[in-house]
Amino acid sequence: MTAARVISRERSRELDRRAVEDYGMTGVMLMENAGRGTADVLCSQAIDGPVVIVCGRGNNGGDGFVIARHLDLRGYEVRVILLDEPATLRGDAALNYRVVENSQIPLVRWRLEMPALELRDATWIVDAILGTGATESPREPYSTAIQQLNASGVPILAVDIPSGLDCETGTAGHPTIRAQLTCTFVAAKPGLLVKHATPFVGELHVVDIGAPRKLVEALVHSVA
């Protein structure tokens, strides 16, 4: 069996912090690399219609905004749905939201009837709702959104972790995104590799975010 490279939730946070504090990178750089790498994976799939990117207010949503910009740049039709008020966005996520807004990429706030309107003729959904920090079942409006996205029948790409899945244990919350593809960053999270998480994770891709090799080697370990 081939060894898998794994990074825990705690060490993933440490990697981001040290990349900034010890190596002089910025959070915006890391987010840009994560989003662009995920867009590369999605573009390797068949895209013959709109891509709908559903974003929460955290850094996972920020990754989604970067993905939207890169898909738009490559000529794909993109629609962004924001589950929270724009005023709740902070830091790098807020910065990338403003770029999407200024780029005039279609962007709307979530409402209950949204799937019938925004998911029409969609080829892919990008789940950029909840990241690796989530440890409990999703609350509203995330819970309803996840249920409706799963019910849409449109294939889903999850950003870093399927929303609702615990990245350490692989325990699925109620509800949890059922993704066809998951693009996780730096290395697999332990919960992505357990058997009971497979129906939610789908095909797993590891995306490089440009963190220095020495830092990655210090924090990532291999498991059989």
C-alpha positions in Angstrom: 0.0 0.0 0.0 1.4 3.4 -0.9 2.0 5.8 2.0 -0.2 8.9 2.1 1.0 12.3 3.2 -1.2 13.6 6.0 -1.5 16.9 7.9 -3.7 17.4 10.9 -6.0 20.4 11.5 -3.7 21.8 14.1 -0.6 21.5 11.9 -2.4 22.9 8.9 -3.1 26.0 10.9 0.5 26.1 12.1 1.7 25.8 8.5 -0.3 28.8 7.5 0.8 30.8 10.5 4.5 30.0 10.1 4.4 30.6 6.3 3.4 34.2 7.1 5.4 34.8 10.3 8.6 32.9 9.6 8.9 32.9 5.8 7.4 36.3 4.9 4.5 35.0 2.8 1.0 36.5 3.2 -2.4 34.9 3.7 -3.5 36.3 0.3 -0.7 34.5 -1.4 -1.6 31.2 0.2 -5.3 31.7 -0.7 -4.5 32.7 -4.3 -2.4 29.5 -4.7 -5.1 27.3 -3.2 -7.8 28.8 -5.3 -5.9 28.7 -8.5 -4.7 25.1 -8.0 -8.3 24.1 -7.3 -9.4 25.8 -10.5 -6.8 23.9 -12.4 -8.2 20.6 -11.1 -11.7 21.6 -12.0 -10.6 22.6 -15.5 -9.3 19.1 -16.1 -12.9 17.9 -15.8 -15.6 18.3 -18.5 -17.2 21.8 -18.0 -19.9 22.4 -20.6 -22.0 24.8 -18.7 -22.1 27.2 -15.7 -20.1 26.6 -12.6 -21.9 27.7 -9.4 -19.6 28.5 -6.4 -21.3 28.6 -3.0 -19.3 30.5 -0.4 -19.4 30.9 3.3 -17.9 33.8 5.2 -14.5 32.2 6.2 -11.3 31.5 4.4 -13.0 28.6 2.6 -15.3 31.1 1.0 -12.3 33.2 0.2 -10.8 30.3 -1.7 -14.1 30.1 -3.6 -13.9 33.7 -4.6 -10.4 33.1 -6.0 -11.7 30.0 -7.9 -14.5 32.1 -9.4 -12.0 34.7 -10.7 -9.7 32.2 -12.3 -12.6 30.3 -14.0 -14.0 33.6 -15.3 -10.5 34.5 -16.6 -10.4 31.3 -18.5 -13.8 32.0 -20.1 -16.1 29.8 -18.1 -19.5 31.0 -17.0 -19.5 31.5 -13.2 -22.1 32.3 -10.7 -21.2 33.0 -7.0 -23.7 32.5 -4.2 -22.8 34.0 -0.8 -24.5 32.4 2.2 -23.7 35.3 4.6 -23.9 39.1 4.5 -20.9 40.6 2.8 -20.3 42.7 5.9 -19.5 39.6 7.9 -16.5 38.8 5.7 -13.1 39.5 7.1 -9.4 39.7 6.1 -8.3 37.8 2.9 -11.9 36.5 2.3 -13.2 40.1 2.3 -10.4 41.2 -0.1 -11.1 38.5 -2.6 -14.9 39.1 -2.3 -14.2 42.7 -3.4 -12.2 41.6 -6.3 -15.0 39.3 -7.5 -17.5 42.1 -7.0 -15.4 44.6 -8.9 -14.9 42.1 -11.7 -18.7 42.0 -12.2 -18.8 38.3 -11.8 -22.5 37.4 -11.1 -22.8 37.3 -7.3 -26.0 36.9 -5.3 -27.0 36.3 -1.7 -28.5 32.9 -0.8 -32.3 32.5 -0.4 -34.4 29.3 0.0 -35.6 29.2 -3.6 -32.1 29.7 -4.9 -31.4 26.2 -6.3 -34.2 26.4 -8.8 -32.9 29.7 -10.0 -29.1 29.6 -9.8 -28.4 25.8 -10.3 -30.3 25.7 -13.6 -28.1 24.2 -16.3 -25.1 24.1 -13.9 -22.3 21.7 -14.9 -20.5 21.9 -11.5 -21.1 23.2 -8.0 -18.1 24.3 -5.9 -18.6 23.8 -2.2 -16.6 26.6 -0.5 -18.9 26.8 2.5 -17.1 25.4 5.6 -13.4 24.6 6.0 -11.3 22.3 8.2 -12.1 24.2 11.4 -15.7 22.9 11.5 -16.3 20.2 14.1 -20.1 20.2 14.5 -23.1 19.6 12.2 -23.7 22.7 10.0 -26.1 25.3 11.2 -28.5 27.5 9.2 -28.3 28.7 6.5 -25.5 26.2 5.8 -27.6 23.2 6.7 -30.4 24.0 4.2 -27.9 25.0 1.5 -26.0 21.7 1.8 -29.2 19.7 1.6 -30.3 21.5 -1.5 -26.9 21.3 -3.2 -26.8 17.5 -2.5 -30.4 17.1 -3.9 -29.6 19.1 -7.1 -28.0 16.2 -8.9 -25.2 18.5 -10.1 -21.6 17.1 -9.4 -19.9 18.9 -6.5 -16.2 19.8 -6.0 -15.4 20.4 -2.3 -12.7 22.9 -1.4 -10.3 21.4 1.2 -13.0 19.3 2.9 -16.6 18.5 2.1 -18.7 20.9 4.3 -20.0 19.1 7.3 -17.2 16.5 7.5 -14.8 16.5 10.4 -11.3 16.7 8.9 -9.8 14.7 11.8 -12.2 11.9 12.3 -14.1 11.7 9.0 -17.4 11.9 10.9 -20.1 13.3 8.8 -22.4 16.0 10.3 -26.1 16.3 9.5 -26.0 17.2 6.7 -22.6 16.9 4.9 -21.8 17.6 1.2 -21.5 14.6 -1.0 -18.7 15.5 -3.3 -17.5 13.9 -6.5 -14.1 15.6 -6.1 -12.3 17.0 -3.1 -9.3 19.3 -3.5 -7.5 19.4 -0.2 -4.5 21.7 0.5 -0.9 20.7 1.2 -1.7 17.1 2.2 -4.6 14.9 3.0 -6.4 15.5 6.3 -6.8 12.3 8.4 -10.6 12.3 8.1 -10.5 12.3 4.3 -8.8 8.9 4.3 -11.1 6.9 6.6 -13.4 4.4 4.8 -16.7 5.9 6.1 -15.8 9.3 4.6 -15.4 8.0 1.1 -19.0 8.6 0.0 -18.6 12.3 0.9 -15.0 12.9 -0.4 -15.2 11.3 -3.8 -12.0 11.5 -5.8 -9.3 13.2 -3.7 -6.8 15.6 -5.1 -4.0 17.3 -3.1 -3.3 20.9 -4.2 0.0 22.7 -3.5 -0.4 26.2 -2.0 3.2 27.3 -2.4 4.3 26.9 1.2 8.1 26.5 1.5 9.3 22.9 1.1 11.2 22.9 4.5 8.1 24.0 6.3 5.9 21.4 4.6 8.4 18.6 5.4 8.5 19.7 9.0 4.7 19.4 9.4 3.5 16.8 7.0 3.9 13.1 7.9 3.3 9.8 6.0 1.0 7.0 7.0 0.8 3.5 5.5 
